[in-house]
């Protein structure tokens, strides 16, 4: 059994998942900021 290779693969996928999660959270936050600034979804007339 090659535990080092398997562990490295699991660590790689965990890092990829965490990076994707952070990226999606940052993207959603930036979209919310744009909507607040532009007033598209807030009902404000700017």
PDB file of N, CA, C and O in Angstrom:
ATOM      1  N   UNK A   1       0.850  -1.206   0.000  1.00  0.00           N
ATOM      2  CA  UNK A   1       0.000   0.000   0.000  1.00  0.00           C
ATOM      3  C   UNK A   1       0.882   1.251   0.000  1.00  0.00           C
ATOM      4  O   UNK A   1       1.823   1.359   0.786  1.00  0.00           O
ATOM      5  N   UNK A   2       0.573   2.164  -0.866  1.00  0.00           N
ATOM      6  CA  UNK A   2       1.336   3.402  -0.960  1.00  0.00           C
ATOM      7  C   UNK A   2       0.563   4.501  -0.229  1.00  0.00           C
ATOM      8  O   UNK A   2      -0.205   5.253  -0.828  1.00  0.00           O
ATOM      9  N   UNK A   3       0.790   4.569   1.078  1.00  0.00           N
ATOM     10  CA  UNK A   3       0.028   5.522   1.886  1.00  0.00           C
ATOM     11  C   UNK A   3       0.421   6.955   1.572  1.00  0.00           C
ATOM     12  O   UNK A   3      -0.419   7.853   1.633  1.00  0.00           O
ATOM     13  N   UNK A   4       1.678   7.182   1.239  1.00  0.00           N
ATOM     14  CA  UNK A   4       2.119   8.553   0.973  1.00  0.00           C
ATOM     15  C   UNK A   4       1.420   9.094  -0.279  1.00  0.00           C
ATOM     16  O   UNK A   4       1.000  10.250  -0.307  1.00  0.00           O
ATOM     17  N   UNK A   5       1.300   8.267  -1.299  1.00  0.00           N
ATOM     18  CA  UNK A   5       0.649   8.724  -2.528  1.00  0.00           C
ATOM     19  C   UNK A   5      -0.831   8.976  -2.299  1.00  0.00           C
ATOM     20  O   UNK A   5      -1.372   9.984  -2.754  1.00  0.00           O
ATOM     21  N   UNK A   6      -1.493   8.051  -1.587  1.00  0.00           N
ATOM     22  CA  UNK A   6      -2.920   8.210  -1.327  1.00  0.00           C
ATOM     23  C   UNK A   6      -3.173   9.428  -0.459  1.00  0.00           C
ATOM     24  O   UNK A   6      -4.100  10.194  -0.721  1.00  0.00           O
ATOM     25  N   UNK A   7      -2.356   9.617   0.576  1.00  0.00           N
ATOM     26  CA  UNK A   7      -2.512  10.769   1.451  1.00  0.00           C
ATOM     27  C   UNK A   7      -2.299  12.071   0.691  1.00  0.00           C
ATOM     28  O   UNK A   7      -3.005  13.054   0.914  1.00  0.00           O
ATOM     29  N   UNK A   8      -1.318  12.071  -0.210  1.00  0.00           N
ATOM     30  CA  UNK A   8      -1.071  13.270  -1.008  1.00  0.00           C
ATOM     31  C   UNK A   8      -2.252  13.588  -1.894  1.00  0.00           C
ATOM     32  O   UNK A   8      -2.617  14.752  -2.060  1.00  0.00           O
ATOM     33  N   UNK A   9      -2.857  12.550  -2.468  1.00  0.00           N
ATOM     34  CA  UNK A   9      -4.025  12.762  -3.337  1.00  0.00           C
ATOM     35  C   UNK A   9      -5.198  13.320  -2.526  1.00  0.00           C
ATOM     36  O   UNK A   9      -5.881  14.242  -2.973  1.00  0.00           O
ATOM     37  N   UNK A  10      -5.429  12.765  -1.347  1.00  0.00           N
ATOM     38  CA  UNK A  10      -6.520  13.253  -0.501  1.00  0.00           C
ATOM     39  C   UNK A  10      -6.258  14.708  -0.105  1.00  0.00           C
ATOM     40  O   UNK A  10      -7.170  15.535  -0.124  1.00  0.00           O
ATOM     41  N   UNK A  11      -4.992  15.017   0.256  1.00  0.00           N
ATOM     42  CA  UNK A  11      -4.654  16.382   0.632  1.00  0.00           C
ATOM     43  C   UNK A  11      -4.870  17.323  -0.546  1.00  0.00           C
ATOM     44  O   UNK A  11      -5.346  18.445  -0.373  1.00  0.00           O
ATOM     45  N   UNK A  12      -4.518  16.862  -1.748  1.00  0.00           N
ATOM     46  CA  UNK A  12      -4.689  17.679  -2.952  1.00  0.00           C
ATOM     47  C   UNK A  12      -6.164  17.979  -3.189  1.00  0.00           C
ATOM     48  O   UNK A  12      -6.530  19.117  -3.484  1.00  0.00           O
ATOM     49  N   UNK A  13      -7.012  16.956  -3.061  1.00  0.00           N
ATOM     50  CA  UNK A  13      -8.445  17.174  -3.287  1.00  0.00           C
ATOM     51  C   UNK A  13      -9.051  18.060  -2.210  1.00  0.00           C
ATOM     52  O   UNK A  13      -9.944  18.860  -2.492  1.00  0.00           O
ATOM     53  N   UNK A  14      -8.572  17.923  -0.976  1.00  0.00           N
ATOM     54  CA  UNK A  14      -9.067  18.787   0.100  1.00  0.00           C
ATOM     55  C   UNK A  14      -8.678  20.233  -0.170  1.00  0.00           C
ATOM     56  O   UNK A  14      -9.473  21.147   0.049  1.00  0.00           O
ATOM     57  N   UNK A  15      -7.457  20.439  -0.647  1.00  0.00           N
ATOM     58  CA  UNK A  15      -7.000  21.793  -0.956  1.00  0.00           C
ATOM     59  C   UNK A  15      -7.814  22.367  -2.114  1.00  0.00           C
ATOM     60  O   UNK A  15      -8.201  23.535  -2.083  1.00  0.00           O
ATOM     61  N   UNK A  16      -8.075  21.549  -3.135  1.00  0.00           N
ATOM     62  CA  UNK A  16      -8.859  22.012  -4.277  1.00  0.00           C
ATOM     63  C   UNK A  16     -10.280  22.369  -3.835  1.00  0.00           C
ATOM     64  O   UNK A  16     -10.828  23.388  -4.255  1.00  0.00           O
ATOM     65  N   UNK A  17     -10.874  21.520  -2.982  1.00  0.00           N
ATOM     66  CA  UNK A  17     -12.235  21.769  -2.515  1.00  0.00           C
ATOM     67  C   UNK A  17     -12.295  23.061  -1.698  1.00  0.00           C
ATOM     68  O   UNK A  17     -13.218  23.860  -1.854  1.00  0.00           O
ATOM     69  N   UNK A  18     -11.292  23.257  -0.819  1.00  0.00           N
ATOM     70  CA  UNK A  18     -11.266  24.460   0.005  1.00  0.00           C
ATOM     71  C   UNK A  18     -11.076  25.699  -0.864  1.00  0.00           C
ATOM     72  O   UNK A  18     -11.710  26.727  -0.629  1.00  0.00           O
ATOM     73  N   UNK A  19     -10.195  25.603  -1.878  1.00  0.00           N
ATOM     74  CA  UNK A  19      -9.959  26.741  -2.776  1.00  0.00           C
ATOM     75  C   UNK A  19     -11.229  27.081  -3.542  1.00  0.00           C
ATOM     76  O   UNK A  19     -11.572  28.253  -3.698  1.00  0.00           O
ATOM     77  N   UNK A  20     -11.938  26.038  -4.028  1.00  0.00           N
ATOM     78  CA  UNK A  20     -13.176  26.280  -4.777  1.00  0.00           C
ATOM     79  C   UNK A  20     -14.243  26.896  -3.875  1.00  0.00           C
ATOM     80  O   UNK A  20     -14.992  27.777  -4.297  1.00  0.00           O
ATOM     81  N   UNK A  21     -14.306  26.416  -2.609  1.00  0.00           N
ATOM     82  CA  UNK A  21     -15.301  26.935  -1.676  1.00  0.00           C
ATOM     83  C   UNK A  21     -15.031  28.406  -1.366  1.00  0.00           C
ATOM     84  O   UNK A  21     -15.952  29.223  -1.360  1.00  0.00           O
ATOM     85  N   UNK A  22     -13.763  28.741  -1.108  1.00  0.00           N
ATOM     86  CA  UNK A  22     -13.409  30.133  -0.823  1.00  0.00           C
ATOM     87  C   UNK A  22     -13.681  30.997  -2.039  1.00  0.00           C
ATOM     88  O   UNK A  22     -14.188  32.112  -1.911  1.00  0.00           O
ATOM     89  N   UNK A  23     -13.345  30.488  -3.230  1.00  0.00           N
ATOM     90  CA  UNK A  23     -13.563  31.252  -4.459  1.00  0.00           C
ATOM     91  C   UNK A  23     -15.057  31.515  -4.663  1.00  0.00           C
ATOM     92  O   UNK A  23     -15.446  32.632  -5.004  1.00  0.00           O
ATOM     93  N   UNK A  24     -15.894  30.498  -4.457  1.00  0.00           N
ATOM     94  CA  UNK A  24     -17.333  30.672  -4.654  1.00  0.00           C
ATOM     95  C   UNK A  24     -17.909  31.634  -3.610  1.00  0.00           C
ATOM     96  O   UNK A  24     -18.806  32.419  -3.919  1.00  0.00           O
ATOM     97  N   UNK A  25     -17.391  31.575  -2.361  1.00  0.00           N
ATOM     98  CA  UNK A  25     -17.870  32.482  -1.324  1.00  0.00           C
ATOM     99  C   UNK A  25     -17.482  33.918  -1.654  1.00  0.00           C
ATOM    100  O   UNK A  25     -18.288  34.834  -1.493  1.00  0.00           O
ATOM    101  N   UNK A  26     -16.248  34.117  -2.116  1.00  0.00           N
ATOM    102  CA  UNK A  26     -15.795  35.467  -2.472  1.00  0.00           C
ATOM    103  C   UNK A  26     -16.599  35.982  -3.655  1.00  0.00           C
ATOM    104  O   UNK A  26     -16.964  37.157  -3.695  1.00  0.00           O
ATOM    105  N   UNK A  27     -16.880  35.103  -4.627  1.00  0.00           N
ATOM    106  CA  UNK A  27     -17.670  35.515  -5.798  1.00  0.00           C
ATOM    107  C   UNK A  27     -19.081  35.916  -5.376  1.00  0.00           C
ATOM    108  O   UNK A  27     -19.594  36.939  -5.829  1.00  0.00           O
ATOM    109  N   UNK A  28     -19.710  35.120  -4.512  1.00  0.00           N
ATOM    110  CA  UNK A  28     -21.062  35.438  -4.054  1.00  0.00           C
ATOM    111  C   UNK A  28     -21.068  36.752  -3.279  1.00  0.00           C
ATOM    112  O   UNK A  28     -21.992  37.551  -3.422  1.00  0.00           O
ATOM    113  N   UNK A  29     -20.032  36.982  -2.451  1.00  0.00           N
ATOM    114  CA  UNK A  29     -19.964  38.213  -1.682  1.00  0.00           C
ATOM    115  C   UNK A  29     -19.781  39.410  -2.603  1.00  0.00           C
ATOM    116  O   UNK A  29     -20.384  40.460  -2.382  1.00  0.00           O
ATOM    117  N   UNK A  30     -18.958  39.261  -3.630  1.00  0.00           N
ATOM    118  CA  UNK A  30     -18.750  40.371  -4.564  1.00  0.00           C
ATOM    119  C   UNK A  30     -20.027  40.653  -5.349  1.00  0.00           C
ATOM    120  O   UNK A  30     -20.340  41.813  -5.618  1.00  0.00           O
ATOM    121  N   UNK A  31     -20.778  39.600  -5.724  1.00  0.00           N
ATOM    122  CA  UNK A  31     -22.045  39.795  -6.432  1.00  0.00           C
ATOM    123  C   UNK A  31     -23.032  40.527  -5.530  1.00  0.00           C
ATOM    124  O   UNK A  31     -23.745  41.418  -5.990  1.00  0.00           O
ATOM    125  N   UNK A  32     -23.079  40.160  -4.252  1.00  0.00           N
ATOM    126  CA  UNK A  32     -23.968  40.846  -3.321  1.00  0.00           C
ATOM    127  C   UNK A  32     -23.572  42.305  -3.177  1.00  0.00           C
ATOM    128  O   UNK A  32     -24.443  43.172  -3.105  1.00  0.00           O
ATOM    129  N   UNK A  33     -22.279  42.594  -3.133  1.00  0.00           N
ATOM    130  CA  UNK A  33     -21.818  43.974  -3.024  1.00  0.00           C
ATOM    131  C   UNK A  33     -22.219  44.768  -4.259  1.00  0.00           C
ATOM    132  O   UNK A  33     -22.630  45.924  -4.157  1.00  0.00           O
ATOM    133  N   UNK A  34     -22.097  44.137  -5.439  1.00  0.00           N
ATOM    134  CA  UNK A  34     -22.475  44.824  -6.682  1.00  0.00           C
ATOM    135  C   UNK A  34     -23.971  45.117  -6.675  1.00  0.00           C
ATOM    136  O   UNK A  34     -24.389  46.203  -7.078  1.00  0.00           O
ATOM    137  N   UNK A  35     -24.782  44.160  -6.221  1.00  0.00           N
ATOM    138  CA  UNK A  35     -26.230  44.377  -6.180  1.00  0.00           C
ATOM    139  C   UNK A  35     -26.573  45.483  -5.183  1.00  0.00           C
ATOM    140  O   UNK A  35     -27.469  46.288  -5.437  1.00  0.00           O
ATOM    141  N   UNK A  36     -25.870  45.528  -4.053  1.00  0.00           N
ATOM    142  CA  UNK A  36     -26.140  46.580  -3.077  1.00  0.00           C
ATOM    143  C   UNK A  36     -25.739  47.939  -3.630  1.00  0.00           C
ATOM    144  O   UNK A  36     -26.452  48.925  -3.441  1.00  0.00           O
ATOM    145  N   UNK A  37     -24.598  47.994  -4.313  1.00  0.00           N
ATOM    146  CA  UNK A  37     -24.126  49.274  -4.847  1.00  0.00           C
ATOM    147  C   UNK A  37     -25.019  49.754  -5.990  1.00  0.00           C
ATOM    148  O   UNK A  37     -25.312  50.945  -6.095  1.00  0.00           O
ATOM    149  N   UNK A  38     -25.445  48.840  -6.833  1.00  0.00           N
ATOM    150  CA  UNK A  38     -26.232  49.224  -8.007  1.00  0.00           C
ATOM    151  C   UNK A  38     -27.724  49.306  -7.688  1.00  0.00           C
ATOM    152  O   UNK A  38     -28.484  49.921  -8.436  1.00  0.00           O
ATOM    153  N   UNK A  39     -28.151  48.686  -6.577  1.00  0.00           N
ATOM    154  CA  UNK A  39     -29.542  48.746  -6.176  1.00  0.00           C
ATOM    155  C   UNK A  39     -30.457  47.917  -7.065  1.00  0.00           C
ATOM    156  O   UNK A  39     -31.635  48.246  -7.200  1.00  0.00           O
ATOM    157  N   UNK A  40     -29.950  46.851  -7.674  1.00  0.00           N
ATOM    158  CA  UNK A  40     -30.784  46.045  -8.562  1.00  0.00           C
ATOM    159  C   UNK A  40     -31.792  45.205  -7.769  1.00  0.00           C
ATOM    160  O   UNK A  40     -32.965  45.127  -8.134  1.00  0.00           O
ATOM    161  N   UNK A  41     -31.327  44.579  -6.687  1.00  0.00           N
ATOM    162  CA  UNK A  41     -32.171  43.652  -5.944  1.00  0.00           C
ATOM    163  C   UNK A  41     -32.644  44.247  -4.619  1.00  0.00           C
ATOM    164  O   UNK A  41     -33.225  43.535  -3.800  1.00  0.00           O
ATOM    165  N   UNK A  42     -32.408  45.527  -4.399  1.00  0.00           N
ATOM    166  CA  UNK A  42     -32.765  46.121  -3.113  1.00  0.00           C
ATOM    167  C   UNK A  42     -33.993  47.010  -3.223  1.00  0.00           C
ATOM    168  O   UNK A  42     -34.528  47.438  -2.200  1.00  0.00           O
ATOM    169  N   UNK A  43     -34.462  47.305  -4.451  1.00  0.00           N
ATOM    170  CA  UNK A  43     -35.621  48.152  -4.627  1.00  0.00           C
ATOM    171  C   UNK A  43     -35.295  49.631  -4.551  1.00  0.00           C
ATOM    172  O   UNK A  43     -36.198  50.467  -4.496  1.00  0.00           O
ATOM    173  N   UNK A  44     -34.004  49.960  -4.546  1.00  0.00           N
ATOM    174  CA  UNK A  44     -33.607  51.365  -4.465  1.00  0.00           C
ATOM    175  C   UNK A  44     -33.467  51.953  -5.858  1.00  0.00           C
ATOM    176  O   UNK A  44     -33.001  51.286  -6.781  1.00  0.00           O
ATOM    177  N   UNK A  45     -33.868  53.182  -5.997  1.00  0.00           N
ATOM    178  CA  UNK A  45     -33.727  53.876  -7.284  1.00  0.00           C
ATOM    179  C   UNK A  45     -32.492  54.761  -7.205  1.00  0.00           C
ATOM    180  O   UNK A  45     -32.501  55.800  -6.546  1.00  0.00           O
ATOM    181  N   UNK A  46     -31.421  54.337  -7.888  1.00  0.00           N
ATOM    182  CA  UNK A  46     -30.159  55.092  -7.847  1.00  0.00           C
ATOM    183  C   UNK A  46     -29.892  55.662  -9.229  1.00  0.00           C
ATOM    184  O   UNK A  46     -28.883  56.336  -9.434  1.00  0.00           O
TER     185      UNK A  46
END
